[in-house]
Amino acid sequence: GSDVLSKEETAQLASRQEKYIVSLRNALVRIENKSYGICRVTGKLIPKERLRSVPHATLGIDAKLNQHNN
């Protein structure tokens, strides 16, 4: 195996990192406007454990699971 990433793999990694940074910036905006940690579907508080593992989460776990099942 090669330790060198292909151009495609590097581009995919960069794209994922860009999306993550945008998500984190959006989370900072939600902190500023007091909507951080509130599920955008249910309006309920997102559990702290979920926010610790996914700090940019906008959905509670139930809403996230329902999103994947639809």
C-alpha positions in Angstrom: 0.0 0.0 0.0 1.0 3.5 -0.8 1.3 6.2 1.9 0.5 8.8 -0.8 -3.1 9.8 -1.2 -4.4 10.1 -4.8 -5.6 13.5 -6.0 -9.2 12.2 -5.8 -8.7 11.0 -2.2 -7.1 14.3 -1.2 -9.9 16.3 -2.9 -12.5 14.2 -1.0 -10.7 14.7 2.3 -10.5 18.5 1.7 -14.2 18.6 0.8 -15.1 16.7 4.0 -13.0 19.0 6.1 -14.5 22.1 4.4 -18.0 20.8 5.2 -17.0 20.2 8.8 -15.6 23.7 9.2 -18.8 25.2 7.7 -20.8 23.1 10.2 -18.7 24.3 13.1 -19.1 27.9 12.0 -22.8 27.4 11.8 -22.7 26.0 15.3 -20.9 29.1 16.5 -23.7 31.2 14.9 -26.3 29.1 16.7 -24.4 29.7 20.0 -24.5 33.5 19.3 -28.3 33.5 18.6 -29.1 31.2 21.5 -30.4 28.3 19.3 -27.4 26.0 19.8 -28.3 22.5 21.2 -31.9 22.7 20.1 -33.2 20.2 17.6 -34.3 21.9 14.4 -37.1 19.3 13.9 -38.5 18.8 17.4 -37.5 22.0 19.1 -36.3 19.9 22.1 -32.8 20.1 23.7 -30.2 17.9 22.2 -28.6 15.8 25.0 -25.1 17.0 26.1 -23.6 13.6 25.3 -24.6 13.9 21.6 -23.3 17.5 21.4 -20.0 16.3 23.0 -19.6 13.7 20.3 -21.1 15.7 17.4 -20.7 19.4 18.4 -22.2 20.7 15.2 -25.4 18.5 15.6 -28.7 20.3 14.6 -30.9 17.2 15.2 -31.6 15.2 18.3 -30.9 11.5 17.9 -34.6 10.6 17.3 -34.9 13.2 14.6 -31.7 12.0 13.0 -32.8 8.4 13.0 -36.2 9.3 11.5 -34.4 11.3 8.8 -32.5 8.2 7.8 -35.6 6.0 7.8 -37.6 8.3 5.5 
